Amino acid sequence: MGLSTWGQLRALPRGGLVRRFGAELVDALDRAYGQRPEVYPWLTLPDVFDAPLELLASVESAPALLFGARRLLTQLQVWLRARQRGVLALELVWELDARRGSGSQGRLELRTAQPTQDMAHLARLLAEQLARVTLPAPVLHLRMRSLQTQALAGESISLLPEDVRHGDSLHQLLERLGARLGAEQVRSVRLQADHRPEHMQRWGVLENATKSGAAYVALTRARGQMDHQEPEQGALYPTWLLAQPQRLGVQQGLPQYQGPLALLAGPQRLEAGWLEGRAALRDYYVARSPCAGLVWVYCDRLGAARWYLHGLFA
């Protein structure tokens, strides 16, 4: 066409350029000269994080895999921040050298109690678990996948220095203990729908620190409401509960514990356990012992009246 500059091309009739080359050429010229806005496609992130990593050299020790895992965690953190989510469960997979004939893959699953973007905490958990892994063959490749994520709520951070938190949170400490000692060694209390004091709670393997904390808050609020409505009932619960009620002797109609007991408050009547075949009919009292101070006792009304020590006030 005898054109040597962009200016000569722009000087030609636009209609002729569109008919010969298409509208894309004219649009490109307009964007280049700032006469049309530059439109970029939205960056669409995958729904699941899945990133491979080829190691620079074969790794024969499981703890040494943490060096490559940290690089994958850095990529995971970028992905989480872009999606404004926190990870609850992830998987680290390693490919073994097939020439050793010891299988092709190994895997390690990591779960957290709360959605997090704290890669330092995840790296500590990985280090604890990798320390207990024995590799049957050298590792050549790593892959990290997100198994479960959750949207993160915004957090307002105070500008005051005294409000700055130091150290790990409770659930991070529990997760580190579980990774180091084993999940079955870290236990939590679970509330039970039972009026009998010895069955109101039981200890089990810690599954979710968040749920345990929420249950404790709910129990505290419920007891606070009960204390507000019926202070004389809520005040009857002792500080310490005996593992097994202790049978007390009776003299002249009064229970004895390091001397005769003076009944101060009660009775608080309890009737429960019928559906389990272990019925409990008890009248609880706050009593004073001459030597032990305030104690929590009850009279068993099943059959002959018998007195038991069930708790102590500290």
C-alpha positions in Angstrom: 0.0 0.0 0.0 3.0 2.3 0.0 2.7 3.0 3.8 5.8 3.4 6.0 4.5 5.0 9.3 1.5 4.5 11.6 0.5 8.0 10.9 0.0 7.3 7.2 -2.1 4.3 8.1 -4.4 6.4 10.4 -4.8 9.0 7.7 -6.5 6.6 5.4 -10.4 6.4 5.4 -11.5 4.2 8.3 -14.3 2.6 6.3 -11.9 1.3 3.7 -9.5 -0.1 6.4 -12.4 -1.9 8.0 -13.5 -3.4 4.7 -10.0 -4.6 3.8 -8.5 -5.6 7.2 -11.4 -5.8 9.6 -12.5 -3.7 12.6 -9.8 -5.2 14.8 -7.0 -3.2 13.1 -8.9 0.1 13.7 -9.7 -0.8 17.3 -6.0 -1.7 18.0 -4.9 1.7 16.5 -7.4 3.6 18.7 -6.3 1.8 21.8 -2.6 2.4 21.0 -3.2 6.1 20.7 -5.5 6.3 23.8 -8.7 7.0 21.9 -10.4 3.8 23.2 -10.1 2.2 26.7 -7.7 -0.7 27.1 -9.8 -3.7 28.3 -8.2 -6.7 30.0 -9.8 -10.0 30.7 -10.5 -10.8 34.3 -8.0 -13.1 36.0 -9.9 -16.3 36.9 -8.3 -18.4 39.7 -9.0 -22.1 39.8 -11.5 -23.3 42.5 -8.9 -25.7 43.9 -5.3 -25.0 44.6 -3.1 -27.7 42.9 0.5 -26.9 42.3 3.4 -29.3 41.4 7.1 -28.8 42.2 10.1 -30.6 40.7 12.9 -30.8 43.2 16.4 -29.8 42.2 17.8 -33.0 43.6 16.4 -36.3 45.0 15.5 -36.1 48.7 15.9 -39.1 50.9 14.9 -37.6 54.2 11.3 -36.7 54.9 12.1 -33.6 57.0 14.1 -32.2 54.1 10.9 -32.1 52.1 9.9 -29.1 54.1 12.2 -26.9 52.0 10.2 -27.6 48.9 6.9 -27.5 50.8 7.6 -24.0 51.9 7.7 -22.8 48.3 4.4 -24.5 47.7 3.0 -22.9 50.8 4.0 -19.4 49.5 2.1 -20.1 46.3 -0.9 -21.3 48.4 -0.9 -18.1 50.4 -1.0 -16.0 47.2 -4.0 -18.1 46.0 -5.8 -17.8 49.3 -5.3 -14.0 49.5 -6.6 -13.6 46.0 -9.7 -15.6 46.7 -10.1 -14.1 50.3 -10.3 -17.6 51.8 -8.5 -19.6 54.5 -7.4 -23.2 54.2 -8.9 -25.9 56.5 -7.4 -29.0 54.9 -4.5 -29.5 52.5 -2.6 -32.5 51.1 1.1 -32.9 50.4 1.9 -35.6 47.9 5.4 -36.8 46.9 6.4 -39.0 44.0 9.0 -41.7 44.8 11.8 -42.9 42.5 10.1 -45.8 40.7 13.5 -47.5 40.2 13.6 -48.5 43.9 10.3 -50.5 43.6 8.8 -49.1 46.8 5.6 -47.7 45.4 5.0 -44.5 43.4 3.5 -42.0 45.9 3.3 -40.9 49.5 0.9 -38.4 51.0 0.3 -36.4 54.1 -2.9 -34.7 55.0 -3.0 -31.6 57.2 -6.1 -30.2 58.8 -6.7 -27.0 60.9 -9.4 -26.1 63.3 -10.0 -22.6 61.8 -9.5 -21.3 58.3 -6.1 -19.7 58.1 -3.6 -18.0 55.8 -0.8 -18.3 58.3 1.8 -20.3 56.4 4.3 -20.2 59.2 1.8 -22.2 61.4 1.2 -24.7 58.6 4.9 -25.0 58.0 5.4 -25.9 61.7 2.6 -28.5 61.5 4.2 -30.0 58.4 7.6 -30.1 60.1 6.1 -32.0 63.1 4.4 -34.6 60.9 7.3 -35.0 58.4 9.6 -35.7 61.4 7.6 -39.0 61.9 7.7 -40.1 58.2 10.2 -42.5 56.8 10.8 -42.4 53.0 11.2 -45.9 51.4 12.8 -44.3 48.3 14.1 -40.9 47.2 11.5 -38.2 46.3 11.7 -36.4 42.9 8.5 -34.4 42.8 6.1 -32.7 45.2 2.5 -31.6 44.8 0.2 -29.6 47.2 -3.6 -29.6 46.9 -6.2 -27.7 48.9 -8.9 -30.1 50.2 -11.1 -27.7 52.0 -11.2 -23.9 52.2 -13.6 -21.3 53.7 -14.3 -17.7 53.2 -12.5 -15.4 55.7 -14.3 -12.6 57.6 -12.6 -9.3 57.8 -10.6 -8.5 60.9 -10.1 -5.1 62.5 -6.7 -4.7 64.0 -6.2 -2.1 66.8 -3.5 0.6 66.5 -2.8 0.5 70.2 0.3 -1.5 71.1 -1.2 -3.1 74.2 -3.8 -4.9 71.9 -1.1 -6.5 69.8 -1.3 -10.3 70.3 1.9 -12.3 70.8 2.4 -16.0 70.4 0.2 -18.7 69.0 -3.6 -18.8 69.5 -5.2 -21.6 71.4 -6.2 -23.7 68.4 -2.7 -23.3 66.9 -1.2 -24.6 70.1 -3.6 -27.6 70.2 -2.8 -28.4 66.6 0.9 -28.3 67.2 0.5 -30.6 70.2 -1.6 -33.0 68.2 0.9 -33.0 65.4 3.8 -33.7 67.8 2.2 -36.1 70.3 -0.5 -37.6 68.1 -4.2 -36.5 67.8 -5.3 -39.1 70.3 -3.1 -37.6 73.0 -4.9 -34.2 72.9 -8.3 -34.3 74.5 -11.1 -31.9 75.0 -14.3 -31.7 77.1 -17.7 -32.4 75.5 -20.9 -31.2 77.0 -23.7 -33.8 77.5 -27.4 -33.3 77.8 -27.7 -34.8 81.3 -28.7 -33.3 84.7 -26.5 -35.7 86.7 -23.3 -33.7 87.6 -21.0 -36.7 86.9 -22.4 -37.0 83.3 -22.7 -33.4 82.3 -19.4 -33.6 80.4 -16.9 -36.2 79.2 -13.4 -36.1 77.8 -12.6 -37.3 74.3 -10.1 -36.9 71.5 -9.9 -33.3 70.3 -11.6 -33.0 66.9 -12.2 -29.3 66.6 -10.9 -26.6 68.9 -13.3 -24.1 67.5 -16.3 -26.3 68.4 -15.0 -27.0 71.8 -14.5 -23.3 72.5 -17.9 -22.5 71.2 -19.5 -25.2 73.4 -17.6 -23.7 76.4 -18.9 -20.2 75.6 -22.4 -21.5 75.3 -22.2 -23.3 78.6 -20.8 -20.2 80.3 -23.6 -18.1 78.9 -26.2 -20.6 79.9 -24.9 -20.8 83.4 -24.7 -17.0 83.6 -28.4 -16.7 82.6 -29.3 -19.4 85.2 -27.3 -17.5 87.9 -29.1 -14.3 86.9 -32.5 -15.9 87.1 -32.0 -18.3 90.0 -28.9 -17.3 92.0 -29.7 -19.7 94.8 -29.7 -22.6 92.4 -26.7 -21.7 90.3 -24.6 -21.1 93.5 -25.0 -24.7 94.5 -22.5 -26.1 92.0 -19.1 -26.7 93.7 -15.7 -25.9 92.4 -14.4 -29.5 92.6 -16.4 -32.6 91.8 -15.3 -36.0 93.1 -14.6 -38.7 90.6 -16.8 -41.1 92.7 -19.2 -39.9 95.4 -18.0 -40.8 98.9 -20.4 -42.6 101.2 -20.9 -40.7 104.5 -21.8 -42.0 107.9 -24.9 -40.7 109.7 -25.2 -40.0 113.4 -28.4 -38.7 115.0 -29.8 -38.1 111.6 -27.0 -35.8 110.4 -24.3 -36.8 107.8 -20.8 -36.8 109.1 -17.6 -35.6 107.2 -14.7 -34.7 109.6 -17.4 -34.0 112.1 -21.2 -33.3 111.9 -22.3 -31.4 108.8 -24.5 -28.3 109.1 -26.9 -28.1 106.1 -26.8 -24.5 104.9 -28.7 -24.5 101.6 -31.0 -27.0 99.8 -32.4 -29.2 98.8 -31.8 -29.0 95.1 -33.7 -32.0 93.8 -32.5 -34.1 90.9 -34.3 -36.9 89.1 -32.7 -38.3 86.0 -31.4 -41.4 84.3 -34.7 -43.3 83.9 -34.3 -44.0 80.2 -30.8 -45.6 80.8 -32.0 -47.8 83.6 -29.8 -46.0 86.1 -32.2 -43.7 87.8 -30.9 -41.1 90.2 -33.1 -39.5 92.8 -31.0 -37.1 94.9 -31.4 -34.0 97.1 -28.3 -31.9 97.0 -27.2 -29.6 99.9 -24.5 -27.1 100.6 -23.1 -28.1 104.0 -20.4 -26.9 106.4 -17.9 -29.3 107.9 -16.1 -28.3 111.1 -12.7 -29.1 109.5 -13.2 -29.2 105.7 -15.3 -26.1 105.2 -18.0 -25.9 102.6 -18.9 -29.2 100.9 -21.5 -30.5 98.5 -23.5 -33.5 99.6 -26.6 -35.3 98.6 -29.1 -37.7 100.0 -29.9 -40.7 97.8 -33.7 -41.2 98.0 -33.6 -44.6 96.2 -34.4 -47.1 98.9 -33.0 -46.3 102.3 -31.8 -42.7 102.6 -28.0 -42.6 102.2 -25.7 -39.6 102.3 -22.8 -39.0 99.9 -20.1 -36.4 99.5 -20.0 -35.2 95.8 -18.1 -31.9 95.7 -15.9 -29.4 97.5 -15.9 -25.6 97.5 -12.5 -24.0 97.2 
